[in-house]
Amino acid sequence: MMSPYFTTDAMQRLMPGITATIHKHMARWAAESAAGPVDCYAACKDLTFEIIVNQVMRLRMSDLEVKEYSKVFSTLVEGLVPPAINLPIFPFGRGMKARQQLVARVRQALNDPDLPVDSLPAKLRDEYGPDSDVAVDNMITLLFAGE
């Protein structure tokens, strides 16, 4: 289902938005560097996450939402490391709570009537339904590319 979105033609259609996102982040990095060193690893991770959610998935998240959901996703990833004890004081428990937040946001996107019809989330929604776990899981899996 996702492979048609990663062909050369599909990626070329995404390049203007990806390029604009890169320019936005580079301008931010230039401004931040005036105050001191920029953490390149964290900055590139933020850039990659925004490209995935706003260009590849086309979710149209604001900068604030991108920052918030990037942290939520990182919490999910941290929770995947053992021990798998589902209590809020352990990483796994926090990760499962973070996953619930991501699932809610992805379901919101899948039910968005203004979702671009040629976007990956719209195709997943049309193929599996807006409340499908398959559609949600495919979108969350894609986020791992930026981690």
C-alpha positions in Angstrom: 0.0 0.0 0.0 2.7 2.5 0.8 5.2 1.7 -1.9 3.5 3.8 -4.6 4.2 6.9 -2.5 7.9 6.3 -2.6 8.4 6.1 -6.4 10.6 8.7 -8.1 7.6 10.4 -9.6 5.8 10.5 -6.2 8.9 11.9 -4.4 9.4 14.5 -7.1 5.9 15.8 -6.5 6.8 16.1 -2.8 10.1 18.0 -3.4 8.7 21.6 -3.4 7.2 21.1 0.1 10.2 19.2 1.4 12.5 21.9 0.1 10.4 24.6 1.7 10.4 22.7 5.0 14.2 22.4 4.8 14.6 26.1 4.1 12.3 26.9 7.1 14.5 24.7 9.4 17.7 26.1 8.1 16.6 29.6 8.7 15.7 28.6 12.3 19.1 26.9 12.8 20.8 30.1 11.5 18.9 32.2 13.9 19.6 29.8 16.8 23.3 29.6 16.0 23.7 33.3 16.8 22.9 32.4 20.4 25.3 29.3 20.5 25.7 25.9 19.0 22.8 24.0 17.5 22.2 20.4 18.4 22.4 19.0 14.9 21.1 15.5 15.8 18.0 16.9 17.5 17.5 19.5 14.7 17.7 17.0 11.9 15.4 14.6 13.8 12.8 17.5 14.1 13.2 18.3 10.4 12.7 14.6 9.4 9.6 14.3 11.6 8.1 17.4 10.1 8.8 16.2 6.5 7.2 12.9 7.3 4.0 14.3 8.9 3.5 17.4 6.8 4.9 16.5 3.4 4.7 12.7 3.1 1.6 12.2 5.2 0.3 15.7 4.4 -1.3 16.1 7.9 -0.9 19.9 7.9 0.3 20.1 11.5 1.3 23.4 12.9 4.9 23.9 14.2 3.5 23.5 17.7 1.7 20.2 16.9 4.9 18.9 15.1 6.9 19.6 18.2 4.3 18.1 20.5 3.7 14.9 18.5 7.5 14.4 17.9 7.9 14.3 21.7 4.9 11.9 22.0 6.4 9.7 19.3 9.8 9.7 21.1 8.0 8.6 24.3 6.4 5.7 22.4 9.9 4.7 21.0 11.4 4.8 24.5 8.6 2.6 25.7 9.5 -0.1 23.3 12.6 -0.9 25.3 12.2 -3.6 28.0 11.0 -4.1 30.7 7.4 -4.2 29.3 5.6 -3.3 32.5 2.5 -1.3 31.7 2.5 1.1 34.5 2.9 4.9 34.1 6.1 5.0 36.1 7.9 2.7 33.6 8.9 3.6 30.0 6.6 0.9 28.5 3.6 2.4 30.3 4.5 5.9 29.2 5.0 4.5 25.7 1.6 2.9 25.6 0.0 6.2 26.7 2.0 8.0 24.0 0.7 5.5 21.4 -2.8 6.2 22.4 -2.2 9.9 21.8 -0.7 9.2 18.4 -3.6 6.9 17.5 -6.0 9.6 18.4 -4.2 12.2 16.3 -3.9 9.8 13.3 -7.6 8.9 13.5 -8.4 12.6 13.5 -6.3 13.0 10.4 -8.0 10.0 8.7 -11.4 11.5 9.4 -10.4 15.0 8.1 -12.7 15.7 5.1 -10.1 18.2 3.8 -7.3 15.6 3.6 -5.7 15.8 0.1 -7.2 13.0 -1.9 -3.8 11.9 -3.3 -2.1 11.7 0.1 -1.0 8.5 1.7 -3.5 8.9 4.6 -6.4 9.4 2.2 -5.4 6.3 0.3 -5.1 4.3 3.5 -8.5 5.6 4.6 -10.2 4.8 1.4 -8.6 1.3 1.3 -9.2 0.3 4.9 -11.7 2.8 6.4 -11.2 5.8 8.6 -11.3 3.8 11.8 -9.1 1.0 10.6 -6.2 -0.2 12.8 -4.3 -1.1 9.6 -4.4 2.5 8.4 -3.4 3.9 11.8 -0.6 1.3 12.2 0.8 2.0 8.7 1.0 5.8 9.5 2.6 5.2 12.8 5.1 2.8 11.3 6.1 5.5 8.8 7.0 7.8 11.7 9.8 5.3 12.6 11.6 6.5 9.5 12.3 9.7 11.3 13.4 8.2 14.5 
